[in-house]
Amino acid sequence: MQDVFPNPQLIFALLLATLVGTTYHFIAGGNLRRLVISIVGGWFGFTIGQLISMTLQDSAFMVGQINVMYALSGSILSIVLIHFISLESK
């Protein structure tokens, strides 16, 4: 029988990335569209940061199989990049 519950590491990663996106939205403000963009940007950057840490085989600040330092850095950088790109389009 297949396990019904999702992987706990996936849930933890999604929660951290979502927390970064919603914190940015809380600080910067905006509408619902900006909230969704912030959260998705946080997920994207978190994934890229985790992939970079796996490629470099760096194990600093690991929580389970998640490299929190790289993943959160990627998430924050992604949101900052999205912020500056959206400023130029206005």
ZIJO-V439482 format. One record per residue. N is the residue number from 0. PSI is psi in radians with two decimals (NA if undefined). BURIAL is 1 if it has 16 or more other C-alpha atoms within 10 Angstrom, else 0. Layout:
n=N psi=PSI burial=BURIAL
n=N psi=PSI burial=BURIAL
This chain:
n=0 psi=2.38 burial=0
n=1 psi=2.53 burial=0
n=2 psi=2.33 burial=0
n=3 psi=-0.53 burial=0
n=4 psi=2.50 burial=0
n=5 psi=2.88 burial=0
n=6 psi=2.22 burial=0
n=7 psi=-0.55 burial=0
n=8 psi=-0.62 burial=0
n=9 psi=-0.76 burial=0
n=10 psi=-0.77 burial=0
n=11 psi=-0.77 burial=0
n=12 psi=-0.79 burial=1
n=13 psi=-0.67 burial=1
n=14 psi=-0.78 burial=0
n=15 psi=-0.81 burial=1
n=16 psi=-0.69 burial=1
n=17 psi=-0.66 burial=1
n=18 psi=-0.71 burial=1
n=19 psi=-0.81 burial=1
n=20 psi=-0.75 burial=1
n=21 psi=-0.57 burial=1
n=22 psi=-0.76 burial=0
n=23 psi=-0.78 burial=1
n=24 psi=-0.66 burial=1
n=25 psi=-0.69 burial=0
n=26 psi=-0.83 burial=0
n=27 psi=-0.47 burial=0
n=28 psi=-3.12 burial=0
n=29 psi=-3.05 burial=0
n=30 psi=-3.01 burial=0
n=31 psi=-0.64 burial=0
n=32 psi=-0.76 burial=0
n=33 psi=-0.61 burial=1
n=34 psi=-0.81 burial=1
n=35 psi=-0.75 burial=0
n=36 psi=-0.70 burial=1
n=37 psi=-0.75 burial=1
n=38 psi=-0.80 burial=1
n=39 psi=-0.67 burial=1
n=40 psi=-0.67 burial=1
n=41 psi=-0.74 burial=1
n=42 psi=-0.79 burial=1
n=43 psi=-0.86 burial=1
n=44 psi=-0.65 burial=1
n=45 psi=-0.77 burial=1
n=46 psi=-0.79 burial=1
n=47 psi=-0.75 burial=1
n=48 psi=-0.72 burial=1
n=49 psi=-0.71 burial=1
n=50 psi=-0.67 burial=1
n=51 psi=-0.76 burial=1
n=52 psi=-0.61 burial=1
n=53 psi=-0.65 burial=0
n=54 psi=-0.74 burial=0
n=55 psi=-0.19 burial=0
n=56 psi=0.74 burial=0
n=57 psi=2.36 burial=0
n=58 psi=0.49 burial=0
n=59 psi=2.38 burial=0
n=60 psi=0.83 burial=0
n=61 psi=2.42 burial=0
n=62 psi=1.78 burial=0
n=63 psi=-2.15 burial=0
n=64 psi=0.12 burial=0
n=65 psi=2.19 burial=1
n=66 psi=1.72 burial=1
n=67 psi=-0.66 burial=1
n=68 psi=-0.90 burial=1
n=69 psi=-0.74 burial=1
n=70 psi=-0.80 burial=1
n=71 psi=-0.64 burial=1
n=72 psi=-0.76 burial=1
n=73 psi=-0.69 burial=1
n=74 psi=-0.80 burial=1
n=75 psi=-0.78 burial=1
n=76 psi=-0.68 burial=1
n=77 psi=-0.77 burial=1
n=78 psi=-0.69 burial=1
n=79 psi=-0.75 burial=1
n=80 psi=-0.77 burial=0
n=81 psi=-0.68 burial=0
n=82 psi=-0.83 burial=1
n=83 psi=-0.58 burial=0
n=84 psi=-0.70 burial=0
n=85 psi=-0.46 burial=0
n=86 psi=-0.66 burial=0
n=87 psi=-0.47 burial=0
n=88 psi=-0.14 burial=0
n=89 psi=NA burial=0
